[in-house]
Each structure stands twice: as structure tokens, then as C-alpha cells.
């Protein structure tokens, strides 16, 4: 309803071109702090561009010298051979500040999905199930409700670092942060009147696979946002235009996009998304649900390069599903000693928090790390600490382990996970 | 005089609970039953929303080939461009979790298999299968995974009763409350 299928043939052609010609390496973004001259994304002109054309005055675009792009992660291309988009990572190594530009926000979908083209005039949100009054809203009606505007990160539970990863796109690219505007789900649920037996909700999208997730009523009544805007404009299609939920601090698959329906139910519904994230072990299940305290140094990070000795501002991002990030520390000696980083701006609940650390590189090999603490006292662990706690290797649940980056004498930066 | 002054207050007290339950903003409209039926494709583990219909594995096998499931999942559902649909062979006493992330074997409820085929398959023609067809293909997938006998009939009554190997072998999510840590006692 209100969702149009994009032309499949065009998708298939694109898929074939991708499989045949462009390898992952060919669309690799310019990373590091070096000027982008000589590097380009295929199809982007190196000729001088006129930014004062009527078209670009009406709707601006970035300089063609800026070439940072998203990349498919974990080796599965998006779009794939079916034209499905699955996991596409944000180039965090190029990001300045806490907010991810909308065009670079990571993309994740249920099973791999087509991105629907939805007419907002036709789009509806229905709330039904265990409520006193079933309700159906147009977009205009939703926008008449009292709104809230909040910074929130969304992170995919699959955002795990490993020794195989070379750059921060692979290791951390499936987290992004935006300013979201919408109605609190609580406002809508109160309008419908939740009955006593209503202990869970199922939120569902309108895309062809109708991706759906179960969420506990306690979260729905706390801070879930039914969002229609992102970074000051309507949400982009890849992020759920015209409507999605944002579930602050929980694994990303719960933030259902292209939202059309919320059903109030009396139990965990075991949707396909729910099933995909099931765990056998209850500790694993708990650790895979609310995102832990996590941070990463974005500069210098894997694949980047220091161009000489001397002063550098080490930069990074910190976030937690537990609330506000209260402290960020940086180590430049592989975790032997830790110093407080500067938190830039006012940290927000379940939002990326930018941090920086002034550092002078003397040209010797160095291993840089960051770790954060959140307002409820959770501290980001090293991989070794996690292994020690559980008495076995690997990181249980969602991976919030410390990411080490090694600077070689030649200034090249590498993933230091062994 | 005095009682008159109190009157609005008493009315407020009496209507207190009703007031809290009434809509505050009055936006939106009530969907009709047909609209709700058209959109409500959720299937509970109890199967309460399952529509009438029936199907067997033999019918499901025919449909699996006819509806082009085989084109992506492979003729035997073991190899193709799309995910494998038959469990891995790990011996008779294998932990069901070791048999692969395969919906018709790992899911604790057979209703989830029905729900996913109904909403998400076949690729590009999602939502076009009839209830009978979904019952049949579900029966086929459960049968080739050894969950139900080949001749079992799947319908709204039998499907929720299917004993999946993981029925009681999965971790419920934590009873989440605002402000709580990921896992009590875990420092990270």
C-alpha cells in the first residue's frame, strides 16, 4: 500500500554491472587526510564544476573533490545479484563531528530488501491489536502531534570488529548518528489506549518483505520515536522514508523502516527479524539487545596515513545504549596508560559523542585505543577483558570491545587486532 | 452554593479513570475491519491469526518447483544463490543450534516459517501465495528437515502444535526496564 516497486530489470542490470566490472576495491573511498586530487569515484568528473547553476543553487551538493562513500560490508555486495540492499557501511574515518550526513548513514535491511519508493500522501500508519481504539494516521496527521527532536545513533548488531578487517568501514561502519524528529510512540499508544494485556508491540514496514520486529512495551512507552525527519529534512528513502521508528540504544534491526503498522500484542511474536537475532544462551541474548558502551578512534584509523611526525588531533566517536557517555579515555601506548579525551559538545543519550585528544607523534610505532564509560557505569572492555570474564575467547553478544590501531614508522595505520 | 462549587471537582474525580483513557489529540480515524484484515499479517506463536487452509509436503514440493523457489534455493533446497533450507547433517544427537541458521529447523515455532513465507516469498512476488500454498510449502520445508512426517497435514490447528526441536531451547530476551545495564553483574 503506497509502496511502488522499482524497476526490477534496471536493478538486475545494475547487479550484473557490479558483479562484472566494479570490484569492491574500485569503489573504495579516499581515506585518510590526504587531499583527494587524483582520486575519484567512478563517474565523478575531475573537471571544474559550476556550483552556481540554477540546479545546484536550488539544491546543493558536496564538492566533487570530496569522494567519501559508503561501502558494502562483510563481502556481500549491495545491491546484490537480486538487486537487494543489505548492509552498507558508513565511512566513519572521514566523518567530522557526531552527526553522520544523511547520504552516508549506514543502511541495513531485513534479509536484504529493495528500497521502496513511497508516496507520502498515500502512506498510512495503523495502530491496532490490544488497544481501546484502533487508529490510522496520514503523514499530515502524524506531523500535527507534539514532536520531539533528538540525536540518536543506530547500530547494527552485526557491527563486529575482527582481525580480518582493514578499515573502520568494515570494523565499525554499521553505526551512524542523526538528528531525528517525530512523535514519541508513547504519545500515539496513549491516543489508542493500550489494554492491560498489551505487553509487546510488533512494528512492521511496508517494503516488499514487510520487515517486522517485536519490542517490549516498557521500551515503547519510554523513548521510541516515530520519526519522519532526519537531519532537518524528510527521512531519506534508504533510511525509511516517509516514516520509521528509532529505538534508542537497541540493536538496529529493531528500528523498523518504512513503518506502516504497529500491533499491540501480549507476547514476543517471534517475527523473522526476532528469529534471526535469537540466542541460545541468555547472557548472549541480553548482551545482544541493548548496545554496550563503545568507542572508536576514527582518525587515525586503519588504511589512513600520517603524513609526518608532529602534532595530530586524534578524533573519535563514543556511544552507549545505556545512556549518556560520561567519559572517554585514549591510550597511545597500546593500553599501558590512559588519558582523558576531550568530549566535544554536550553528550546526548544514546547518541554518538565526538571526542578528541591532542597528540604529538614522534615517529615511533604506536598503538592507539579509546574506551568510554556511560552514565550507568558500564565501561568499554578490551577483547582480553571480555575473554577473561567469560573464560573463553571471543566477544559475547554485541561487540563493544576496544579497537586498537597500530601506527607504523612509515605513518601507515593498521588494525592491531591479532 | 458550596455543593455547586464542588460539583466540577466531584465530576472530575468520578470520571478520572475514563479521562486518562480518552484520546488527547483526537487525530487519526478508526480503520474499518477490512483495512485491518488486509494489513494484519502477523502470526503469533499461538497461531491465533492463521487463516483457514491446508497443505501437505507433497503439494509443497510441487509448489516449490512451480513457484520458482528452486530457482534461487536449489532443487533440493541445499544449494543455490539464496540461503540453504535444509539442516546440516550433524548426527542424531546434535544440538539443533548446530544444524545451521535455517528457519524451518532453528525457529522455535513453525508459525514463524508460515509467517515468513507468507510475507516475504517468493522474491519479487511477495504476498501472492494463497493460504493453502503457504501451508503446503511450510509442510514441505518442515518435512525435508525431519520435523514432521511426510504425510502430515498442516493447517491452522496443526501448525502451532508442531514440536520444533528448539521449542524450549532458546533464550528469552531480558525483562528490559529504562536505565538498566545490559546484563546485571556484567561490568561492560
Interface residues (C-beta under 8 A of the other chain):
Chain A: X1 X8 X81 X82 X110 X111 X126 X128 X132 X133 X134 X135 X136 X137 X141 X142 X144 X145 X187 X190 X191 X192 X193 X202 X204 X208 X209 X210 X212 X216 X218 X219 X222 X223 X260 X261 X263 X265 X267 X268 X269 X270 X271 X272 X275 X276 X278 X279 X280 X281 X282 X283 X284 X285 X286 X287 X289 X290 X292 X293 X321 X322 X323 X376 X377 X378 X379 X380 X381 X385 X386 X389 X397 X400
Chain B: X21 X22 X23 X24 X25 X27 X28 X29 X30 X31 X35 X36 X38 X39 X40 X41 X42 X43 X44 X45 X46 X72 X81 X97 X101 X103 X106 X107 X108 X109 X111 X112 X115 X116 X119 X120 X123 X124 X126 X127 X169 X170 X171 X172 X173 X174 X175 X176 X177 X178 X179 X180 X181 X182 X183 X186 X187 X188
